[in-house]
Amino acid sequence: MARTKKIKKVLVANRGEVATRIIRACKELGIKTVAIYSEADSNGIWVKKADEAYMIPGDPIRAYLNFYKIVDLAKQTRCDGIHPGYGFLSENADFASYCEKRGLIFIGPKPEHIALFGDKIASKKAMKEVGVPVLPGTDEPITDIDYAKKIAREIGFPVIIKAAYGGGGRGMRIVEKESDFEELFRSATAEAEKFFGKGDVFIEKYVKNPRHIEIQIMADKYGNVIHLGERDCSIQRRHQKIVEIAPSPRLNDEVRRELYRVAVKSMFKLGYESVGTLEFLVDEDDNFYFIEMNTRLQVEHTVTETVTGVDLVQRMIQIAEGTRLPFLQEDIKFRGYAIEFRINAEDPDKNFAPSPGKITSYYSPGGPGVRIDAAVYKDYIIPPYYDSMIAKLTVWALSWEQTVNRAKRALDEFQVRGVPTNLPLLRQIVRDKDFLAGKFDTSYLDRKLPKFRLKPEEGNPEDLAVVIAAAIAAYHKL
């Protein structure tokens, strides 16, 4: 029987908008918060919103990865819980274990599940054993190029090479024909080594033009597992999600029900606890295949919260405390559609290269059905050390068409000056007839980008204000 322990104070082991999101959830639960920040992040909004904030000196990236220092700080400030957010230490099993060793509640899954799903090959094996469909491919990590080529021939081209110990599109290469295999294998293993410390990869059958569908699950410490529906994350650039939708506008209902069933059943069989996301590829014939599981809060959790009314961050905390889920599957009601857009500081004219710098003006949208998750503001200086995402815009309405129309309006209202962003790209997407028809898969942007006009934003609101002021002054002189 699981024991319950009320969390009174949480250290947020992250930065940016997700740190702000966690702090807000804690405040609503009456939980005190401690923020951490690097020297480069001293002006971060989350630093000001937390009850206490402490700088971790040294390298700006290592500041958020040095879990010994972070756990020491949590103990010194009398925290009893740590929330990792996403990225950085969020899927580090050693960090979760060390928190437990030091008497802290890690707000997330058990370390053994983080370790299992952090190993793509072991997780594929485990999911296959509990009856979840997986892609044909290797069951063990591969480093030998000759053996890898033999496996690829047996599977049949095209194949995909994937880093065994990482994700996010790093260490990933699609090989259309055998003559390209050796070159792409070497570049994939080199990139995997650089980003994840291990060059091991695995090889799978490549599914052309699939939809990327993920299932949000939630499980307590008493064996209760439910799903909170799906998200369609098919619109990606270089394997990086930029638009996420709940529910998927074109998913077959029979496939949807089966995805829910296997997600819940597999997590029950494995004894999973906390929130988590199972990711699948759905091919053109509606066959689906498990690809990975994220044992953390997802960037795109906002769309699920919007259509279900369930606060995922608060539920993570309460599950970690040992609280039972307060609802059954039939209590979860889905209402309307939600779309999340990742607003990135990227330069479309430079192949979407990150564009750190000073934001000279910032106007976020509002109104019914509009949610903003951000950690930037006017005069904020975007550091060059971190992910380029500066904000998330989530819109909701009862129908798909209404939601897309609301997205058009909100994206047009959203103005960021001083640094280039991907807003022009997002505005093009919501005006595309295929997007409105729900006709998109993971190759959508590859097909559409050459046709989109990604011209710089026109019309500065500050310039307009100057013109209006001058006109008023001239009028009063008449």
C-alpha positions, 0 to 999 in steps of 0.5 A: 500500500502506497504511503501519502506524504503532503509536499509543502515545498518544491524546488523547480529544477528547470527554467523558462516557461515550464518553470513558471508553469510549475510554480503557478501549479504549486501556488494553487496547491498552497506549495512553496517554491524554490527556483534555480537559475544560471547567471545568464538567466538572472532576469528570468520571470520564473526567478521573480515568481518563485518564493525563493530563487538561487543562482547556480554558478558556472556554465549556463547549461551545466547549471541546470544539469548538476543534480548534486548541487541542485539536490544539495540546494533543495535540502538546504532550503528545506524542500521536500519535493523536486519537479524536473519539468521537461528537458535537462534532468527530466528523464535522468534516472540517476537524478530521480534515484539520487532525489529518493536517496536524499529523502526528496520526493521526485515528482515523476515516475519511478527511476526504473521506468525512466531508465527503461524508456530512456533506452529505446531498444529495451523499451521497444522490447518491453512494449512488444512483450505486453502486446503493443505493436512495434516497428520491425527492426533491431532489438539490440544497440548497434555500433558495427557498420557491417552488421547494421547494413546486413540488418537494413537489407533484411528489413528492406529499405527505406530504413531509419537509423535512431540514437539508442539513448536519446531523442528529439531528432538527434542521431536520426537519419532516414536511408532511402537506398543502400548506397547511402547507408554507410555515410548516413550511419556514420553521421548518425552515430557521430551525432548520437555520441556528441549529444548523448555520450553514446554512439549506439543506434538501432535500425527500424523500418521507415514508415513513409508519410505517417501521422505522429500520434501520442497518447497522454496517460496518467497513473497513480500508485494504486494501479489506477491508469487512465488516458486523457486522449491523443495529440496529433504532433505530425507537423514537424520541422527536422523531427521537431514538433512545432504545432500540436493538436488535441484531438487529432482531426482525422484519426479513425475512431476505431484506431483511436479506441485501440490506441487508448486501449493498448496505452492504458493496458501496457502502463497497467502491466508495467506498473507505471506511475505518474503522467506519461506520453506514449508516441506512435506512428500511424501509417496510411493504412491506419496501422500503428506502431509504438516508437517511444515513451516520454516519462515526463511532462510534455511541452504540448501538455497544454492542449490536453489540459484545454480539452479535458480540464485536467491540470496535468502538473497538479496531478503529477504533484498529487500522484507523487504525494501518494494521492489516488486519482480522483476520477475514473476513465468515464469521468474524463470528458473531451470538449472541442479542439485545441492547437498549440503553436511553439513560438521560436526565436528563429530566423526563417531567412537563415534556415531557421537558425536560432536568433538570440538577442533583445526583444524590443517589443512584445505584444501577446494575444488574448480573448476567449479561448486563448492561452499563453505560456511564456517567459519573455517580455519587452527588453528581455534578452534571449540567451544563446545557450538554450532552446529557441522556444520563447512562448507557446500559444494555445487556442481552443474552440468547440469545432475544428474550423472555429479553432483554426479561425481563432488561431489565425486571429491570435497569431496575427495579434502576436507581435515580437520585435527585435529578433526574428521568429517563426510566427510568419511560418505559423501564420502560413500554416493556419491559412493552408487549405490542407491544414484546415482539411486536417490533411497533414502528416510528418512530411507536411512541412517538407512539402509546404515550406518551399511554397510558403512566403516567409517574409519578415513581419510588417507593421510595428505597433510602436511605429503605428502608435507614433503615427497616431500620436502625431495625427492627434497632435496635428488635429489639436493644432487645427 
